[in-house]
């Protein structure tokens, strides 16, 4: 029982970490953050999902990061 509880807490802690960063991203976006800032935040979120082995979350945030990072490369800030 302890092992199941510990595993559940670890999963919820990871989920809450990703959720916290997603909330920060939303605030940053609404606050007119630069593409460079949004690129870095999206890469952080993608990294969290990659560590969690959450392919769906990783793919989504990797694409979001790609768009913001491409904006930076093209000078669209």
PDB file of N, CA, C and O in Angstrom:
ATOM      1  N   UNK A   1       0.829  -1.198   0.000  1.00  0.00           N
ATOM      2  CA  UNK A   1       0.000   0.000   0.000  1.00  0.00           C
ATOM      3  C   UNK A   1       0.868   1.255   0.000  1.00  0.00           C
ATOM      4  O   UNK A   1       0.567   2.220  -0.703  1.00  0.00           O
ATOM      5  N   UNK A   2       1.934   1.245   0.779  1.00  0.00           N
ATOM      6  CA  UNK A   2       2.826   2.397   0.844  1.00  0.00           C
ATOM      7  C   UNK A   2       3.456   2.670  -0.511  1.00  0.00           C
ATOM      8  O   UNK A   2       3.595   3.826  -0.908  1.00  0.00           O
ATOM      9  N   UNK A   3       3.843   1.606  -1.231  1.00  0.00           N
ATOM     10  CA  UNK A   3       4.448   1.759  -2.539  1.00  0.00           C
ATOM     11  C   UNK A   3       3.475   2.403  -3.523  1.00  0.00           C
ATOM     12  O   UNK A   3       3.865   3.266  -4.309  1.00  0.00           O
ATOM     13  N   UNK A   4       2.226   1.992  -3.482  1.00  0.00           N
ATOM     14  CA  UNK A   4       1.207   2.563  -4.364  1.00  0.00           C
ATOM     15  C   UNK A   4       0.983   4.032  -4.029  1.00  0.00           C
ATOM     16  O   UNK A   4       0.882   4.866  -4.929  1.00  0.00           O
ATOM     17  N   UNK A   5       0.906   4.349  -2.757  1.00  0.00           N
ATOM     18  CA  UNK A   5       0.716   5.732  -2.329  1.00  0.00           C
ATOM     19  C   UNK A   5       1.896   6.586  -2.748  1.00  0.00           C
ATOM     20  O   UNK A   5       1.707   7.698  -3.242  1.00  0.00           O
ATOM     21  N   UNK A   6       3.113   6.088  -2.562  1.00  0.00           N
ATOM     22  CA  UNK A   6       4.313   6.822  -2.952  1.00  0.00           C
ATOM     23  C   UNK A   6       4.329   7.061  -4.455  1.00  0.00           C
ATOM     24  O   UNK A   6       4.635   8.165  -4.907  1.00  0.00           O
ATOM     25  N   UNK A   7       4.004   6.036  -5.228  1.00  0.00           N
ATOM     26  CA  UNK A   7       3.976   6.176  -6.687  1.00  0.00           C
ATOM     27  C   UNK A   7       2.930   7.205  -7.103  1.00  0.00           C
ATOM     28  O   UNK A   7       3.178   8.017  -7.994  1.00  0.00           O
ATOM     29  N   UNK A   8       1.775   7.175  -6.470  1.00  0.00           N
ATOM     30  CA  UNK A   8       0.722   8.132  -6.796  1.00  0.00           C
ATOM     31  C   UNK A   8       1.152   9.556  -6.460  1.00  0.00           C
ATOM     32  O   UNK A   8       0.871  10.484  -7.219  1.00  0.00           O
ATOM     33  N   UNK A   9       1.819   9.732  -5.350  1.00  0.00           N
ATOM     34  CA  UNK A   9       2.310  11.058  -4.968  1.00  0.00           C
ATOM     35  C   UNK A   9       3.372  11.556  -5.945  1.00  0.00           C
ATOM     36  O   UNK A   9       3.403  12.740  -6.280  1.00  0.00           O
ATOM     37  N   UNK A  10       4.242  10.653  -6.401  1.00  0.00           N
ATOM     38  CA  UNK A  10       5.268  11.044  -7.355  1.00  0.00           C
ATOM     39  C   UNK A  10       4.640  11.488  -8.671  1.00  0.00           C
ATOM     40  O   UNK A  10       5.072  12.478  -9.261  1.00  0.00           O
ATOM     41  N   UNK A  11       3.634  10.770  -9.130  1.00  0.00           N
ATOM     42  CA  UNK A  11       2.959  11.127 -10.369  1.00  0.00           C
ATOM     43  C   UNK A  11       2.248  12.460 -10.214  1.00  0.00           C
ATOM     44  O   UNK A  11       2.328  13.312 -11.099  1.00  0.00           O
ATOM     45  N   UNK A  12       1.559  12.648  -9.108  1.00  0.00           N
ATOM     46  CA  UNK A  12       0.845  13.906  -8.909  1.00  0.00           C
ATOM     47  C   UNK A  12       1.815  15.070  -8.740  1.00  0.00           C
ATOM     48  O   UNK A  12       1.510  16.186  -9.161  1.00  0.00           O
ATOM     49  N   UNK A  13       2.972  14.833  -8.136  1.00  0.00           N
ATOM     50  CA  UNK A  13       3.969  15.893  -7.997  1.00  0.00           C
ATOM     51  C   UNK A  13       4.487  16.314  -9.367  1.00  0.00           C
ATOM     52  O   UNK A  13       4.648  17.505  -9.631  1.00  0.00           O
ATOM     53  N   UNK A  14       4.747  15.345 -10.238  1.00  0.00           N
ATOM     54  CA  UNK A  14       5.197  15.658 -11.591  1.00  0.00           C
ATOM     55  C   UNK A  14       4.120  16.408 -12.351  1.00  0.00           C
ATOM     56  O   UNK A  14       4.393  17.396 -13.033  1.00  0.00           O
ATOM     57  N   UNK A  15       2.892  15.927 -12.225  1.00  0.00           N
ATOM     58  CA  UNK A  15       1.785  16.570 -12.926  1.00  0.00           C
ATOM     59  C   UNK A  15       1.609  17.998 -12.432  1.00  0.00           C
ATOM     60  O   UNK A  15       1.340  18.903 -13.221  1.00  0.00           O
ATOM     61  N   UNK A  16       1.758  18.199 -11.139  1.00  0.00           N
ATOM     62  CA  UNK A  16       1.593  19.548 -10.614  1.00  0.00           C
ATOM     63  C   UNK A  16       2.759  20.442 -11.042  1.00  0.00           C
ATOM     64  O   UNK A  16       2.572  21.647 -11.213  1.00  0.00           O
ATOM     65  N   UNK A  17       3.942  19.885 -11.215  1.00  0.00           N
ATOM     66  CA  UNK A  17       5.073  20.676 -11.699  1.00  0.00           C
ATOM     67  C   UNK A  17       4.806  21.148 -13.131  1.00  0.00           C
ATOM     68  O   UNK A  17       5.005  22.321 -13.449  1.00  0.00           O
ATOM     69  N   UNK A  18       4.359  20.242 -13.983  1.00  0.00           N
ATOM     70  CA  UNK A  18       4.043  20.612 -15.365  1.00  0.00           C
ATOM     71  C   UNK A  18       2.911  21.628 -15.386  1.00  0.00           C
ATOM     72  O   UNK A  18       2.972  22.613 -16.122  1.00  0.00           O
ATOM     73  N   UNK A  19       1.885  21.396 -14.588  1.00  0.00           N
ATOM     74  CA  UNK A  19       0.739  22.305 -14.529  1.00  0.00           C
ATOM     75  C   UNK A  19       1.170  23.685 -14.055  1.00  0.00           C
ATOM     76  O   UNK A  19       0.713  24.694 -14.592  1.00  0.00           O
ATOM     77  N   UNK A  20       2.036  23.739 -13.064  1.00  0.00           N
ATOM     78  CA  UNK A  20       2.522  25.024 -12.542  1.00  0.00           C
ATOM     79  C   UNK A  20       3.246  25.796 -13.642  1.00  0.00           C
ATOM     80  O   UNK A  20       3.040  26.998 -13.808  1.00  0.00           O
ATOM     81  N   UNK A  21       4.094  25.096 -14.387  1.00  0.00           N
ATOM     82  CA  UNK A  21       4.825  25.746 -15.475  1.00  0.00           C
ATOM     83  C   UNK A  21       3.889  26.155 -16.610  1.00  0.00           C
ATOM     84  O   UNK A  21       4.088  27.197 -17.234  1.00  0.00           O
ATOM     85  N   UNK A  22       2.876  25.345 -16.878  1.00  0.00           N
ATOM     86  CA  UNK A  22       1.897  25.716 -17.897  1.00  0.00           C
ATOM     87  C   UNK A  22       1.143  26.981 -17.478  1.00  0.00           C
ATOM     88  O   UNK A  22       0.885  27.855 -18.306  1.00  0.00           O
ATOM     89  N   UNK A  23       0.794  27.077 -16.206  1.00  0.00           N
ATOM     90  CA  UNK A  23       0.119  28.272 -15.699  1.00  0.00           C
ATOM     91  C   UNK A  23       1.029  29.496 -15.825  1.00  0.00           C
ATOM     92  O   UNK A  23       0.575  30.577 -16.199  1.00  0.00           O
ATOM     93  N   UNK A  24       2.318  29.317 -15.511  1.00  0.00           N
ATOM     94  CA  UNK A  24       3.273  30.413 -15.650  1.00  0.00           C
ATOM     95  C   UNK A  24       3.392  30.840 -17.116  1.00  0.00           C
ATOM     96  O   UNK A  24       3.466  32.032 -17.411  1.00  0.00           O
ATOM     97  N   UNK A  25       3.412  29.869 -18.029  1.00  0.00           N
ATOM     98  CA  UNK A  25       3.465  30.165 -19.459  1.00  0.00           C
ATOM     99  C   UNK A  25       2.256  31.005 -19.867  1.00  0.00           C
ATOM    100  O   UNK A  25       2.396  31.991 -20.591  1.00  0.00           O
ATOM    101  N   UNK A  26       1.074  30.613 -19.403  1.00  0.00           N
ATOM    102  CA  UNK A  26      -0.147  31.349 -19.740  1.00  0.00           C
ATOM    103  C   UNK A  26      -0.065  32.787 -19.243  1.00  0.00           C
ATOM    104  O   UNK A  26      -0.431  33.715 -19.964  1.00  0.00           O
ATOM    105  N   UNK A  27       0.406  32.974 -18.031  1.00  0.00           N
ATOM    106  CA  UNK A  27       0.557  34.326 -17.476  1.00  0.00           C
ATOM    107  C   UNK A  27       1.574  35.119 -18.294  1.00  0.00           C
ATOM    108  O   UNK A  27       1.354  36.287 -18.616  1.00  0.00           O
ATOM    109  N   UNK A  28       2.696  34.463 -18.628  1.00  0.00           N
ATOM    110  CA  UNK A  28       3.720  35.134 -19.427  1.00  0.00           C
ATOM    111  C   UNK A  28       3.153  35.569 -20.775  1.00  0.00           C
ATOM    112  O   UNK A  28       3.399  36.689 -21.224  1.00  0.00           O
ATOM    113  N   UNK A  29       2.404  34.694 -21.411  1.00  0.00           N
ATOM    114  CA  UNK A  29       1.844  34.994 -22.732  1.00  0.00           C
ATOM    115  C   UNK A  29       0.862  36.164 -22.643  1.00  0.00           C
ATOM    116  O   UNK A  29       0.862  37.048 -23.499  1.00  0.00           O
ATOM    117  N   UNK A  30       0.039  36.162 -21.614  1.00  0.00           N
ATOM    118  CA  UNK A  30      -0.925  37.251 -21.430  1.00  0.00           C
ATOM    119  C   UNK A  30      -0.240  38.560 -21.056  1.00  0.00           C
ATOM    120  O   UNK A  30      -0.796  39.640 -21.259  1.00  0.00           O
ATOM    121  N   UNK A  31       0.969  38.459 -20.510  1.00  0.00           N
ATOM    122  CA  UNK A  31       1.720  39.640 -20.092  1.00  0.00           C
ATOM    123  C   UNK A  31       2.662  40.126 -21.184  1.00  0.00           C
ATOM    124  O   UNK A  31       3.559  40.929 -20.930  1.00  0.00           O
ATOM    125  N   UNK A  32       2.452  39.632 -22.405  1.00  0.00           N
ATOM    126  CA  UNK A  32       3.253  40.037 -23.557  1.00  0.00           C
ATOM    127  C   UNK A  32       4.739  39.728 -23.397  1.00  0.00           C
ATOM    128  O   UNK A  32       5.590  40.563 -23.703  1.00  0.00           O
ATOM    129  N   UNK A  33       5.042  38.531 -22.919  1.00  0.00           N
ATOM    130  CA  UNK A  33       6.432  38.090 -22.829  1.00  0.00           C
ATOM    131  C   UNK A  33       7.012  37.986 -24.236  1.00  0.00           C
ATOM    132  O   UNK A  33       6.274  37.830 -25.209  1.00  0.00           O
ATOM    133  N   UNK A  34       8.319  38.070 -24.339  1.00  0.00           N
ATOM    134  CA  UNK A  34       8.966  37.963 -25.643  1.00  0.00           C
ATOM    135  C   UNK A  34       8.928  36.519 -26.128  1.00  0.00           C
ATOM    136  O   UNK A  34       8.710  35.591 -25.349  1.00  0.00           O
ATOM    137  N   UNK A  35       9.143  36.348 -27.424  1.00  0.00           N
ATOM    138  CA  UNK A  35       9.205  34.996 -27.978  1.00  0.00           C
ATOM    139  C   UNK A  35      10.343  34.202 -27.352  1.00  0.00           C
ATOM    140  O   UNK A  35      10.222  32.994 -27.149  1.00  0.00           O
ATOM    141  N   UNK A  36      11.450  34.877 -27.044  1.00  0.00           N
ATOM    142  CA  UNK A  36      12.582  34.194 -26.410  1.00  0.00           C
ATOM    143  C   UNK A  36      12.190  33.649 -25.045  1.00  0.00           C
ATOM    144  O   UNK A  36      12.541  32.519 -24.703  1.00  0.00           O
ATOM    145  N   UNK A  37      11.467  34.439 -24.265  1.00  0.00           N
ATOM    146  CA  UNK A  37      11.012  33.989 -22.944  1.00  0.00           C
ATOM    147  C   UNK A  37      10.030  32.830 -23.074  1.00  0.00           C
ATOM    148  O   UNK A  37      10.111  31.854 -22.327  1.00  0.00           O
ATOM    149  N   UNK A  38       9.105  32.940 -24.023  1.00  0.00           N
ATOM    150  CA  UNK A  38       8.118  31.882 -24.225  1.00  0.00           C
ATOM    151  C   UNK A  38       8.768  30.616 -24.773  1.00  0.00           C
ATOM    152  O   UNK A  38       8.350  29.509 -24.437  1.00  0.00           O
ATOM    153  N   UNK A  39       9.788  30.773 -25.613  1.00  0.00           N
ATOM    154  CA  UNK A  39      10.544  29.636 -26.140  1.00  0.00           C
ATOM    155  C   UNK A  39      11.164  28.848 -24.986  1.00  0.00           C
ATOM    156  O   UNK A  39      11.027  27.627 -24.917  1.00  0.00           O
ATOM    157  N   UNK A  40      11.841  29.547 -24.090  1.00  0.00           N
ATOM    158  CA  UNK A  40      12.505  28.883 -22.963  1.00  0.00           C
ATOM    159  C   UNK A  40      11.501  28.209 -22.030  1.00  0.00           C
ATOM    160  O   UNK A  40      11.735  27.092 -21.568  1.00  0.00           O
ATOM    161  N   UNK A  41      10.390  28.879 -21.752  1.00  0.00           N
ATOM    162  CA  UNK A  41       9.377  28.298 -20.857  1.00  0.00           C
ATOM    163  C   UNK A  41       8.764  27.052 -21.486  1.00  0.00           C
ATOM    164  O   UNK A  41       8.566  26.045 -20.806  1.00  0.00           O
ATOM    165  N   UNK A  42       8.461  27.117 -22.795  1.00  0.00           N
ATOM    166  CA  UNK A  42       7.879  25.960 -23.479  1.00  0.00           C
ATOM    167  C   UNK A  42       8.867  24.797 -23.522  1.00  0.00           C
ATOM    168  O   UNK A  42       8.459  23.641 -23.402  1.00  0.00           O
ATOM    169  N   UNK A  43      10.157  25.081 -23.692  1.00  0.00           N
ATOM    170  CA  UNK A  43      11.167  24.018 -23.680  1.00  0.00           C
ATOM    171  C   UNK A  43      11.248  23.386 -22.291  1.00  0.00           C
ATOM    172  O   UNK A  43      11.444  22.177 -22.169  1.00  0.00           O
ATOM    173  N   UNK A  44      11.098  24.194 -21.257  1.00  0.00           N
ATOM    174  CA  UNK A  44      11.092  23.669 -19.886  1.00  0.00           C
ATOM    175  C   UNK A  44       9.917  22.718 -19.694  1.00  0.00           C
ATOM    176  O   UNK A  44      10.080  21.630 -19.140  1.00  0.00           O
ATOM    177  N   UNK A  45       8.751  23.119 -20.143  1.00  0.00           N
ATOM    178  CA  UNK A  45       7.554  22.280 -20.007  1.00  0.00           C
ATOM    179  C   UNK A  45       7.720  20.989 -20.801  1.00  0.00           C
ATOM    180  O   UNK A  45       7.392  19.910 -20.307  1.00  0.00           O
ATOM    181  N   UNK A  46       8.224  21.091 -22.021  1.00  0.00           N
ATOM    182  CA  UNK A  46       8.466  19.891 -22.835  1.00  0.00           C
ATOM    183  C   UNK A  46       9.431  18.954 -22.122  1.00  0.00           C
ATOM    184  O   UNK A  46       9.243  17.738 -22.139  1.00  0.00           O
ATOM    185  N   UNK A  47      10.461  19.512 -21.497  1.00  0.00           N
ATOM    186  CA  UNK A  47      11.430  18.698 -20.758  1.00  0.00           C
ATOM    187  C   UNK A  47      10.806  17.957 -19.589  1.00  0.00           C
ATOM    188  O   UNK A  47      11.158  16.810 -19.314  1.00  0.00           O
ATOM    189  N   UNK A  48       9.880  18.611 -18.904  1.00  0.00           N
ATOM    190  CA  UNK A  48       9.190  17.960 -17.787  1.00  0.00           C
ATOM    191  C   UNK A  48       8.393  16.763 -18.307  1.00  0.00           C
ATOM    192  O   UNK A  48       8.452  15.674 -17.735  1.00  0.00           O
ATOM    193  N   UNK A  49       7.658  16.970 -19.384  1.00  0.00           N
ATOM    194  CA  UNK A  49       6.872  15.874 -19.946  1.00  0.00           C
ATOM    195  C   UNK A  49       7.776  14.761 -20.484  1.00  0.00           C
ATOM    196  O   UNK A  49       7.427  13.584 -20.403  1.00  0.00           O
ATOM    197  N   UNK A  50       8.921  15.130 -21.027  1.00  0.00           N
ATOM    198  CA  UNK A  50       9.849  14.102 -21.516  1.00  0.00           C
ATOM    199  C   UNK A  50      10.356  13.250 -20.354  1.00  0.00           C
ATOM    200  O   UNK A  50      10.433  12.027 -20.470  1.00  0.00           O
ATOM    201  N   UNK A  51      10.700  13.886 -19.235  1.00  0.00           N
ATOM    202  CA  UNK A  51      11.146  13.143 -18.043  1.00  0.00           C
ATOM    203  C   UNK A  51      10.039  12.235 -17.508  1.00  0.00           C
ATOM    204  O   UNK A  51      10.307  11.146 -17.000  1.00  0.00           O
ATOM    205  N   UNK A  52       8.789  12.698 -17.627  1.00  0.00           N
ATOM    206  CA  UNK A  52       7.639  11.900 -17.174  1.00  0.00           C
ATOM    207  C   UNK A  52       7.295  10.781 -18.155  1.00  0.00           C
ATOM    208  O   UNK A  52       6.453   9.930 -17.869  1.00  0.00           O
ATOM    209  N   UNK A  53       7.949  10.790 -19.308  1.00  0.00           N
ATOM    210  CA  UNK A  53       7.650   9.851 -20.389  1.00  0.00           C
ATOM    211  C   UNK A  53       6.201  10.008 -20.854  1.00  0.00           C
ATOM    212  O   UNK A  53       5.514   9.034 -21.161  1.00  0.00           O
ATOM    213  N   UNK A  54       5.766  11.258 -20.894  1.00  0.00           N
ATOM    214  CA  UNK A  54       4.426  11.619 -21.361  1.00  0.00           C
ATOM    215  C   UNK A  54       4.583  12.127 -22.795  1.00  0.00           C
ATOM    216  O   UNK A  54       4.818  13.315 -23.016  1.00  0.00           O
ATOM    217  N   UNK A  55       4.453  11.223 -23.760  1.00  0.00           N
ATOM    218  CA  UNK A  55       4.711  11.555 -25.162  1.00  0.00           C
ATOM    219  C   UNK A  55       3.757  12.625 -25.685  1.00  0.00           C
ATOM    220  O   UNK A  55       4.167  13.516 -26.428  1.00  0.00           O
ATOM    221  N   UNK A  56       2.513  12.540 -25.305  1.00  0.00           N
ATOM    222  CA  UNK A  56       1.517  13.513 -25.788  1.00  0.00           C
ATOM    223  C   UNK A  56       1.846  14.923 -25.305  1.00  0.00           C
ATOM    224  O   UNK A  56       1.843  15.872 -26.089  1.00  0.00           O
ATOM    225  N   UNK A  57       2.130  15.052 -24.016  1.00  0.00           N
ATOM    226  CA  UNK A  57       2.499  16.356 -23.459  1.00  0.00           C
ATOM    227  C   UNK A  57       3.799  16.868 -24.053  1.00  0.00           C
ATOM    228  O   UNK A  57       3.925  18.051 -24.371  1.00  0.00           O
ATOM    229  N   UNK A  58       4.768  15.966 -24.201  1.00  0.00           N
ATOM    230  CA  UNK A  58       6.053  16.367 -24.781  1.00  0.00           C
ATOM    231  C   UNK A  58       5.868  16.881 -26.206  1.00  0.00           C
ATOM    232  O   UNK A  58       6.386  17.942 -26.554  1.00  0.00           O
ATOM    233  N   UNK A  59       5.139  16.140 -27.024  1.00  0.00           N
ATOM    234  CA  UNK A  59       4.948  16.549 -28.423  1.00  0.00           C
ATOM    235  C   UNK A  59       4.269  17.907 -28.524  1.00  0.00           C
ATOM    236  O   UNK A  59       4.665  18.750 -29.329  1.00  0.00           O
ATOM    237  N   UNK A  60       3.256  18.111 -27.713  1.00  0.00           N
ATOM    238  CA  UNK A  60       2.536  19.391 -27.741  1.00  0.00           C
ATOM    239  C   UNK A  60       3.463  20.544 -27.405  1.00  0.00           C
ATOM    240  O   UNK A  60       3.535  21.528 -28.140  1.00  0.00           O
ATOM    241  N   UNK A  61       4.174  20.418 -26.285  1.00  0.00           N
ATOM    242  CA  UNK A  61       5.004  21.523 -25.838  1.00  0.00           C
ATOM    243  C   UNK A  61       6.286  21.661 -26.658  1.00  0.00           C
ATOM    244  O   UNK A  61       6.842  22.755 -26.750  1.00  0.00           O
ATOM    245  N   UNK A  62       6.752  20.591 -27.242  1.00  0.00           N
ATOM    246  CA  UNK A  62       7.889  20.676 -28.148  1.00  0.00           C
ATOM    247  C   UNK A  62       7.498  21.491 -29.381  1.00  0.00           C
ATOM    248  O   UNK A  62       8.300  22.276 -29.886  1.00  0.00           O
ATOM    249  N   UNK A  63       6.274  21.308 -29.863  1.00  0.00           N
ATOM    250  CA  UNK A  63       5.790  22.093 -31.003  1.00  0.00           C
ATOM    251  C   UNK A  63       5.596  23.561 -30.631  1.00  0.00           C
ATOM    252  O   UNK A  63       5.918  24.451 -31.419  1.00  0.00           O
ATOM    253  N   UNK A  64       5.075  23.811 -29.447  1.00  0.00           N
ATOM    254  CA  UNK A  64       4.909  25.195 -28.981  1.00  0.00           C
ATOM    255  C   UNK A  64       6.279  25.866 -28.896  1.00  0.00           C
ATOM    256  O   UNK A  64       6.453  27.001 -29.340  1.00  0.00           O
ATOM    257  N   UNK A  65       7.251  25.151 -28.321  1.00  0.00           N
ATOM    258  CA  UNK A  65       8.609  25.698 -28.219  1.00  0.00           C
ATOM    259  C   UNK A  65       9.186  25.964 -29.602  1.00  0.00           C
ATOM    260  O   UNK A  65       9.818  26.996 -29.825  1.00  0.00           O
ATOM    261  N   UNK A  66       8.973  25.048 -30.519  1.00  0.00           N
ATOM    262  CA  UNK A  66       9.486  25.202 -31.883  1.00  0.00           C
ATOM    263  C   UNK A  66       8.987  26.506 -32.506  1.00  0.00           C
ATOM    264  O   UNK A  66       9.769  27.243 -33.108  1.00  0.00           O
ATOM    265  N   UNK A  67       7.713  26.789 -32.367  1.00  0.00           N
ATOM    266  CA  UNK A  67       7.136  27.998 -32.958  1.00  0.00           C
ATOM    267  C   UNK A  67       7.761  29.246 -32.349  1.00  0.00           C
ATOM    268  O   UNK A  67       8.168  30.154 -33.074  1.00  0.00           O
ATOM    269  N   UNK A  68       7.840  29.297 -31.021  1.00  0.00           N
ATOM    270  CA  UNK A  68       8.415  30.481 -30.367  1.00  0.00           C
ATOM    271  C   UNK A  68       9.904  30.620 -30.697  1.00  0.00           C
ATOM    272  O   UNK A  68      10.386  31.725 -30.948  1.00  0.00           O
ATOM    273  N   UNK A  69      10.621  29.514 -30.696  1.00  0.00           N
ATOM    274  CA  UNK A  69      12.055  29.565 -30.984  1.00  0.00           C
ATOM    275  C   UNK A  69      12.299  29.959 -32.444  1.00  0.00           C
ATOM    276  O   UNK A  69      13.274  30.650 -32.739  1.00  0.00           O
ATOM    277  N   UNK A  70      11.437  29.532 -33.347  1.00  0.00           N
ATOM    278  CA  UNK A  70      11.548  29.923 -34.742  1.00  0.00           C
ATOM    279  C   UNK A  70      11.310  31.427 -34.886  1.00  0.00           C
ATOM    280  O   UNK A  70      11.989  32.092 -35.668  1.00  0.00           O
ATOM    281  N   UNK A  71      10.355  31.957 -34.140  1.00  0.00           N
ATOM    282  CA  UNK A  71      10.130  33.396 -34.135  1.00  0.00           C
ATOM    283  C   UNK A  71      11.403  34.149 -33.740  1.00  0.00           C
ATOM    284  O   UNK A  71      11.739  35.180 -34.321  1.00  0.00           O
ATOM    285  N   UNK A  72      12.099  33.608 -32.741  1.00  0.00           N
ATOM    286  CA  UNK A  72      13.347  34.241 -32.282  1.00  0.00           C
ATOM    287  C   UNK A  72      14.383  34.186 -33.395  1.00  0.00           C
ATOM    288  O   UNK A  72      15.033  35.188 -33.693  1.00  0.00           O
ATOM    289  N   UNK A  73      14.540  33.016 -34.010  1.00  0.00           N
ATOM    290  CA  UNK A  73      15.510  32.862 -35.092  1.00  0.00           C
ATOM    291  C   UNK A  73      15.217  33.807 -36.253  1.00  0.00           C
ATOM    292  O   UNK A  73      16.142  34.349 -36.859  1.00  0.00           O
ATOM    293  N   UNK A  74      13.948  34.008 -36.567  1.00  0.00           N
ATOM    294  CA  UNK A  74      13.560  34.859 -37.680  1.00  0.00           C
ATOM    295  C   UNK A  74      13.494  36.337 -37.293  1.00  0.00           C
ATOM    296  O   UNK A  74      13.267  37.201 -38.140  1.00  0.00           O
ATOM    297  N   UNK A  75      13.694  36.613 -36.005  1.00  0.00           N
ATOM    298  CA  UNK A  75      13.683  37.996 -35.541  1.00  0.00           C
ATOM    299  C   UNK A  75      12.281  38.547 -35.312  1.00  0.00           C
ATOM    300  O   UNK A  75      12.087  39.761 -35.248  1.00  0.00           O
ATOM    301  N   UNK A  76      11.310  37.655 -35.189  1.00  0.00           N
ATOM    302  CA  UNK A  76       9.936  38.069 -34.918  1.00  0.00           C
ATOM    303  C   UNK A  76       9.736  38.009 -33.405  1.00  0.00           C
ATOM    304  O   UNK A  76       9.464  36.945 -32.848  1.00  0.00           O
ATOM    305  N   UNK A  77       9.869  39.129 -32.766  1.00  0.00           N
ATOM    306  CA  UNK A  77       9.825  39.135 -31.301  1.00  0.00           C
ATOM    307  C   UNK A  77       8.621  39.826 -30.823  1.00  0.00           C
ATOM    308  O   UNK A  77       8.410  39.933 -29.615  1.00  0.00           O
TER     309      UNK A  77
END
